[in-house]
Amino acid sequence: NAGVMQNPRHLVRRRGQEARLRCSPMKGHSHVYWYRQLPEEGLKFMVYLQKENIIDESGMPKERFSAEFPKEGPSILRIQQVVRGDSAAYFCASSPGTGLSGNTIYFGEGSWLTVV
Amino acid sequence: GDSVTQMEGPVTLSEEAFLTINCTYTATGYPSLFWYVQYPGEGLQLLLKATKADDKGSNKGFEATYRKETTSFHLEKGSVQVSDSAVYFCALSEKTGRRALTFGSGTRLQVQP
């Protein structure tokens, strides 16, 4: 069973460009989470999605950031008009959402965004 | 709201020393508790978990017991190795409602040979 797959692993963008980060959850998982980790800091929750629905986006910046999890295909975290402060590691995670282990969350290996 | 507090690092130990990393939590419900480990340049790996009071999670020689009375989930290992050097994150997740993990700030462990 493949784990949570994220791509790209590393992404470099110039200020003002757009960054798109993709995440395929583990097989059978219908819940996806995005977290951001700034250098030398812990992980901060950004958004929680189920298929075609945003459940909780309380951690998303109000501007420039958006996330989706379409019926088909991976979840996408989109950052428009990137700034240097967006440089961070972005981690996707997934969980089954149901059952005894429904809230056990598994992480991908992360996408490291560098804004130059 | 929910929160997790971990002891600050870095924690520096010699190989084969005993490890304790303290973790306490505040939660509105009755959460599940987790320890994740992050090696340099990598993502988070689930190390162990416990879903109810008095449960003991264990993996790779690490253990943590869910203590509801003290709202704690301290991580322990009897004999650390250099390969255990990493950042350790304590986290909780509510079983219903907002399921997203709430993390502590992480504790860096450095094991010296």
Boltz contact constraints between the chains, C-beta under 6 A:
constraints:
  - contact:
      token1: [A, 33]
      token2: [B, 100]
      max_distance: 6.0
  - contact:
      token1: [A, 42]
      token2: [B, 103]
      max_distance: 6.0
  - contact:
      token1: [A, 42]
      token2: [B, 105]
      max_distance: 6.0
  - contact:
      token1: [A, 42]
      token2: [B, 106]
      max_distance: 6.0
  - contact:
      token1: [A, 43]
      token2: [B, 103]
      max_distance: 6.0
  - contact:
      token1: [A, 45]
      token2: [B, 100]
      max_distance: 6.0
  - contact:
      token1: [A, 48]
      token2: [B, 100]
      max_distance: 6.0
  - contact:
      token1: [A, 56]
      token2: [B, 98]
      max_distance: 6.0
  - contact:
      token1: [A, 91]
      token2: [B, 43]
      max_distance: 6.0
  - contact:
      token1: [A, 103]
      token2: [B, 32]
      max_distance: 6.0
  - contact:
      token1: [A, 103]
      token2: [B, 93]
      max_distance: 6.0
  - contact:
      token1: [A, 103]
      token2: [B, 95]
      max_distance: 6.0
  - contact:
      token1: [A, 103]
      token2: [B, 99]
      max_distance: 6.0
  - contact:
      token1: [A, 105]
      token2: [B, 101]
      max_distance: 6.0
  - contact:
      token1: [A, 107]
      token2: [B, 43]
      max_distance: 6.0
  - contact:
      token1: [A, 107]
      token2: [B, 44]
      max_distance: 6.0
  - contact:
      token1: [A, 108]
      token2: [B, 43]
      max_distance: 6.0
  - contact:
      token1: [A, 109]
      token2: [B, 43]
      max_distance: 6.0
  - contact:
      token1: [A, 110]
      token2: [B, 43]
      max_distance: 6.0
